[in-house]
């Protein structure tokens, strides 16, 4: 390697490290705003976050970024350190998307999104869609305009998808969701019609917060989550956040009358956290130190939450611990009863409370709505009506009000159109990984029964975590499982599990 | 006001708000690093902080800063909003100091200071001054060079003092400290020779952390600290930190075998916090939203800690609460015994554990050393010897080792030469405020006995807090008390209190 390229590579790294310092600061401000901030501090925090984000936006779209990226990519492939070349390609993508948005428009959009999120909280509370409508209308306007700035082949929605699931298109999603829906619907119907009705009353036994915290910590440790490089805190809307691989924080929410909220929330966020803790140290503070996509990230959380955390084998090992922390609440509940209760399935109103069987139906209806909204086939004012129609169509129920309907999710209120499909992709990826993983670890169930989760984490690190953002989601899923995304794996998994649970 | 100046004022404010967003981010990163960060996260945090600080340094020294400041100051005085003009003057000062330091030198210095602080921890632990010596030598070198960059009239040390106590000079400090020392030393000697020996064993009764936290929270509330605009956390080295007036955080440290650590630490930091919470909202996120100086800031913490928190009247109201939280530990201890125990005085090795009587002696010896160090009269290698000589001279004791001697304080390890005098100034200011305050609130003691601390806070807000950094320390002390700094007030306060306590 010549001296010049060596020097340029170093300067390029320095530039990324500086941008990453902003990201770490903003990440910490977000974590703090959701866990520790005093009540009166939120407005000034939002203001500071908006300003610092704009500074970072300007740095990302600076001539300096363009210069480093173009210089590195102008060298022959074998003259540049391979991963640094990958980083340059990734940053070039980010640069090119950002630079097409005028700086003032970005600032206007950021401020609007931040404000709108706060309005959403109030609108949901007041069950008043009209409060949020003017904000949503502007945000949809922005999204439609951004899609034009970014460009697309067939559907403007493709341009938005690219932010969350690089390489994914509306056409591909239509195909995958259609296949999924076709086999899923009859299964959902059969489960609903089954005479098997698990006793779910045990789910609502009082369970003190302090004891739930102990359960959450124990299970995170068992999952190989490293507490020396992270921490567990309480929040209203759980999330995991990686500032860097040595500082990855999990948050959860405690409901003393429904232990599932914290338990499965923690396992879910723990899955995200394992991804972030096991990103390669060498690439830290660069654009490659990130998940491959929202969908791949979600595959990790859902794999742990459902495939592991809702399996019987997992609870064969962990049920005693949970029982002990719960005091006497589960004394009369057998493992089998417990297992059936936590896997009860059926149509419900709220996405984040949905079971794994019906969850993707909630996503499909959101996807259908977003697509039409961005296309201009429907308008914001139509949302409550269309939401309720789709709920009837996909889940056979109609929300009693908008707060349990169209207002239930935060995503649209901060302008995240194109995000929802990632959740369903995550389900499908998770099931597809599961199939591949069992080929490599045939005694998967035995491992769970022994509480030995390390080999599972290691498989995910080998096939997913270690690549960070250096591979596309398509490459990761193909190399790990031997084929492209295929909804049949999820369907097979659900069929097997739920036919047995509901004696179908 | 013309349209042009109006527009310039707005742009200038925007510029300050942006700089302040960096400061808030850096402040939060510091708070987090001292309270919440996972163990493995510290190195990457230091790296990010270094980078973001350098970004802020570049913004502070940018042509943009110069342009706004110069444009505003070029207008006639009555054409500009008065407080914005003040802000421009303050920022001009900061700009001119910063711009004289070459950017690479600043970055080198910041990185060295951050590393050195970590080395200090190890050196203190290992009682090994030689570990820290090379770092200190470089930091002293930087400070001497910075003093030359900044310029001074008589003493290079004056240039450093300006950072902590604007307007203060070596000449003035020499005079004030000489007067203080002359009257203080005989009093200290008399107290040491007194046959009165308070029973201090009660200070070391076991006091559970959780109960101490309750005491700290109660007293903060009573002091009018607003928990909706702040929080209380645990840390190794207590501090208070104001991100903005709506988010001011207090930290404390719990010793279950010496409740004074948390109790007086909390009251002390609470005094700082009241200053930050009561800075004017209108000026928030500008350079005027800050304490007038380190000395004035310290006057607030010391006033609350000592004048209020170590007074008998304060405990006449609060002793029952403390007793209740302490379980049965204080059942046999009368209020008078308690009061005498928490005011026990006499020479000691460690500054932060010193009583209010001997505290300023610790400062004077540090001041003498710093002055000579920056002058070049002594060198870093001489520090352990000179430290021990001065301890003998000022306090009549010699440290058994360097970790209880020259290595005890963190300040020098991050290059803060010129900081220590602020602590002694704070003592003198506090006593001087006390004298003026009693003229306005003659029933001060009755207020304390009633637990009514609001009028005291209000007096401080009226005379100190509300001015932020818009007045110099000299202006504040003169307007509040009618004269310049005068050590006699502290001496009178100490004479009165300790003659009575020790029956002199």
HADDOCK unambig.tbl for C-alpha pairs under 7 A between the chains (distance, minus, plus):
assign (segid A and resid 18 and name CA) (segid B and resid 51 and name CA) 5.93 0.50 0.50
assign (segid A and resid 21 and name CA) (segid B and resid 48 and name CA) 4.58 0.50 0.50
assign (segid A and resid 21 and name CA) (segid B and resid 51 and name CA) 6.41 0.50 0.50
assign (segid A and resid 21 and name CA) (segid B and resid 52 and name CA) 6.14 0.50 0.50
assign (segid A and resid 22 and name CA) (segid B and resid 52 and name CA) 6.89 0.50 0.50
assign (segid A and resid 25 and name CA) (segid B and resid 25 and name CA) 5.84 0.50 0.50
assign (segid A and resid 38 and name CA) (segid B and resid 228 and name CA) 5.41 0.50 0.50
assign (segid A and resid 38 and name CA) (segid B and resid 229 and name CA) 5.25 0.50 0.50
assign (segid A and resid 38 and name CA) (segid B and resid 230 and name CA) 5.37 0.50 0.50
assign (segid A and resid 38 and name CA) (segid B and resid 231 and name CA) 6.67 0.50 0.50
assign (segid A and resid 38 and name CA) (segid B and resid 247 and name CA) 6.36 0.50 0.50
assign (segid A and resid 39 and name CA) (segid B and resid 228 and name CA) 5.33 0.50 0.50
assign (segid A and resid 39 and name CA) (segid B and resid 229 and name CA) 6.43 0.50 0.50
assign (segid A and resid 40 and name CA) (segid B and resid 228 and name CA) 5.77 0.50 0.50
assign (segid A and resid 40 and name CA) (segid B and resid 229 and name CA) 5.16 0.50 0.50
assign (segid A and resid 40 and name CA) (segid B and resid 246 and name CA) 5.50 0.50 0.50
assign (segid A and resid 41 and name CA) (segid B and resid 229 and name CA) 6.16 0.50 0.50
assign (segid A and resid 41 and name CA) (segid B and resid 246 and name CA) 4.93 0.50 0.50
assign (segid A and resid 41 and name CA) (segid B and resid 247 and name CA) 5.04 0.50 0.50
assign (segid A and resid 48 and name CA) (segid B and resid 21 and name CA) 4.57 0.50 0.50
assign (segid A and resid 51 and name CA) (segid B and resid 18 and name CA) 5.92 0.50 0.50
assign (segid A and resid 51 and name CA) (segid B and resid 21 and name CA) 6.42 0.50 0.50
assign (segid A and resid 52 and name CA) (segid B and resid 21 and name CA) 6.13 0.50 0.50
assign (segid A and resid 52 and name CA) (segid B and resid 22 and name CA) 6.88 0.50 0.50
assign (segid A and resid 228 and name CA) (segid B and resid 38 and name CA) 5.43 0.50 0.50
assign (segid A and resid 228 and name CA) (segid B and resid 39 and name CA) 5.34 0.50 0.50
assign (segid A and resid 228 and name CA) (segid B and resid 40 and name CA) 5.77 0.50 0.50
assign (segid A and resid 229 and name CA) (segid B and resid 38 and name CA) 5.26 0.50 0.50
assign (segid A and resid 229 and name CA) (segid B and resid 39 and name CA) 6.42 0.50 0.50
assign (segid A and resid 229 and name CA) (segid B and resid 40 and name CA) 5.15 0.50 0.50
assign (segid A and resid 229 and name CA) (segid B and resid 41 and name CA) 6.16 0.50 0.50
assign (segid A and resid 230 and name CA) (segid B and resid 38 and name CA) 5.36 0.50 0.50
assign (segid A and resid 231 and name CA) (segid B and resid 38 and name CA) 6.65 0.50 0.50
assign (segid A and resid 246 and name CA) (segid B and resid 40 and name CA) 5.50 0.50 0.50
assign (segid A and resid 246 and name CA) (segid B and resid 41 and name CA) 4.93 0.50 0.50
assign (segid A and resid 247 and name CA) (segid B and resid 38 and name CA) 6.38 0.50 0.50
assign (segid A and resid 247 and name CA) (segid B and resid 41 and name CA) 5.05 0.50 0.50
